[in-house]
Amino acid sequence: MENYDSLKLDNQLCFPLYACSKEIVRLYKPFLDEIDLTYTQYIVMMVMWETGEINVKSLGERLYLDSGTLTPLLKKLETKGYITRHRSAEDERNVIIKLTEDGEALKKKAVCIPEKMQGCVHLTRDEAFELYRLLHKVLSTIGEGE
């Protein structure tokens, strides 16, 4: 007789990760609605606030997003006036994204969001750090041995 315990939802690491991610994004929504960003636009803007300028390939790698997901997202952010996109003079295949003044100004409206989110997720500072460390360990090892 075969043992199907490995197929029980409660035995899956992927399910609490999936459900937690979905719920965290849901908690972000009211805060992001105030600044007219989706969660994915918000994480792009966080990278832009940090770097000021980045190429699409590097942005995709940083956010684990493919160009098919990034392109419409970047078009929307450009339409909102938060970024500009242009092809690199050195390599036409390379698209550079640059933060605009309006994009930089948006940072002042967004700076309170991480603190508001900390109030929604009830972890101690040490627990949050440990979760962060473990999740990044998982991300860094995905794909190894393929």
C-alpha positions as semicolon CSV with decimal commas, in nm:
position;residue;x (nm);y (nm);z (nm)
1;M;0,000;0,000;0,000
2;E;0,135;0,339;-0,101
3;N;0,174;0,622;0,147
4;Y;0,024;0,947;0,015
5;D;0,119;1,163;0,315
6;S;0,356;1,359;0,096
7;L;0,052;1,484;-0,097
8;K;-0,126;1,626;0,207
9;L;-0,154;2,003;0,191
10;D;-0,041;2,033;0,554
11;N;0,286;1,858;0,463
12;Q;0,379;2,107;0,192
13;L;0,631;2,386;0,245
14;C;0,512;2,553;-0,074
15;F;0,157;2,611;0,048
16;P;0,226;2,830;0,354
17;L;0,480;3,023;0,144
18;Y;0,219;3,077;-0,129
19;A;-0,063;3,165;0,112
20;C;0,158;3,395;0,318
21;S;0,279;3,578;0,008
22;K;-0,077;3,623;-0,117
23;E;-0,195;3,753;0,221
24;I;0,098;3,989;0,262
25;V;0,028;4,141;-0,081
26;R;-0,339;4,175;0,021
27;L;-0,233;4,363;0,335
28;Y;-0,018;4,598;0,127
29;K;-0,308;4,687;-0,105
30;P;-0,478;4,965;0,096
31;F;-0,144;5,138;0,158
32;L;-0,042;5,107;-0,207
33;D;-0,384;5,223;-0,327
34;E;-0,310;5,553;-0,149
35;I;-0,011;5,607;-0,382
36;D;-0,173;5,441;-0,687
37;L;0,071;5,149;-0,718
38;T;0,026;4,775;-0,740
39;Y;0,255;4,558;-0,530
40;T;0,469;4,471;-0,832
41;Q;0,497;4,839;-0,929
42;Y;0,594;4,912;-0,568
43;I;0,882;4,664;-0,565
44;V;1,006;4,807;-0,896
45;M;0,993;5,155;-0,744
46;M;1,183;5,035;-0,435
47;V;1,467;4,921;-0,662
48;M;1,449;5,251;-0,851
49;W;1,464;5,455;-0,529
50;E;1,769;5,253;-0,431
51;T;1,954;5,265;-0,764
52;G;1,817;5,564;-0,957
53;E;1,899;5,384;-1,281
54;I;1,917;5,018;-1,381
55;N;1,888;4,806;-1,693
56;V;1,583;4,586;-1,747
57;K;1,781;4,263;-1,728
58;S;1,931;4,350;-1,388
59;L;1,594;4,466;-1,259
60;G;1,433;4,139;-1,368
61;E;1,705;3,937;-1,198
62;R;1,675;4,138;-0,878
63;L;1,295;4,097;-0,864
64;Y;1,272;3,743;-1,009
65;L;1,053;3,878;-1,293
66;D;1,082;3,799;-1,664
67;S;1,074;4,062;-1,937
68;G;0,720;3,960;-2,035
69;T;0,603;4,064;-1,687
70;L;0,831;4,367;-1,659
71;T;0,760;4,532;-1,994
72;P;0,391;4,621;-1,935
73;L;0,472;4,712;-1,575
74;L;0,747;4,952;-1,683
75;K;0,523;5,103;-1,952
76;K;0,262;5,178;-1,685
77;L;0,520;5,336;-1,452
78;E;0,650;5,542;-1,744
79;T;0,295;5,657;-1,827
80;K;0,257;5,765;-1,463
81;G;0,575;5,969;-1,503
82;Y;0,782;5,781;-1,244
83;I;1,047;5,637;-1,477
84;T;1,188;5,679;-1,826
85;R;1,312;5,402;-2,053
86;H;1,574;5,433;-2,324
87;R;1,806;5,205;-2,516
88;S;2,171;5,204;-2,421
89;A;2,403;5,387;-2,660
90;E;2,663;5,109;-2,615
91;D;2,422;4,821;-2,677
92;E;2,081;4,875;-2,841
93;R;1,951;4,550;-2,687
94;N;1,999;4,694;-2,339
95;V;1,707;4,905;-2,207
96;I;1,792;5,147;-1,926
97;I;1,530;5,259;-1,675
98;K;1,582;5,588;-1,496
99;L;1,393;5,738;-1,204
100;T;1,225;6,075;-1,274
101;E;1,175;6,365;-1,034
102;D;0,811;6,258;-0,990
103;G;0,930;5,904;-0,916
104;E;1,172;6,037;-0,657
105;A;0,896;6,253;-0,503
106;L;0,674;5,944;-0,470
107;K;0,928;5,803;-0,224
108;K;0,817;6,060;0,036
109;K;0,461;5,924;0,014
110;A;0,578;5,561;0,034
111;V;0,827;5,589;0,319
112;C;0,562;5,508;0,584
113;I;0,447;5,184;0,417
114;P;0,709;4,945;0,566
115;E;0,628;5,068;0,917
116;K;0,254;5,028;0,856
117;M;0,318;4,673;0,732
118;Q;0,519;4,587;1,044
119;G;0,201;4,656;1,241
120;C;0,016;4,399;1,027
121;V;0,269;4,117;1,064
122;H;0,304;4,015;1,425
123;L;0,663;3,894;1,448
124;T;0,935;4,004;1,684
125;R;1,236;4,173;1,531
126;D;1,437;3,851;1,574
127;E;1,160;3,637;1,420
128;A;1,132;3,874;1,122
129;F;1,509;3,864;1,071
130;E;1,514;3,482;1,089
131;L;1,226;3,451;0,842
132;Y;1,401;3,696;0,608
133;R;1,725;3,497;0,635
134;L;1,554;3,164;0,567
135;L;1,353;3,295;0,271
136;H;1,665;3,440;0,112
137;K;1,845;3,111;0,171
138;V;1,564;2,932;-0,015
139;L;1,575;3,188;-0,299
140;S;1,952;3,160;-0,331
141;T;1,944;2,780;-0,356
142;I;1,648;2,742;-0,594
143;G;1,772;2,598;-0,918
144;E;2,092;2,456;-0,773
145;G;2,152;2,103;-0,892
146;E;1,921;2,132;-1,192
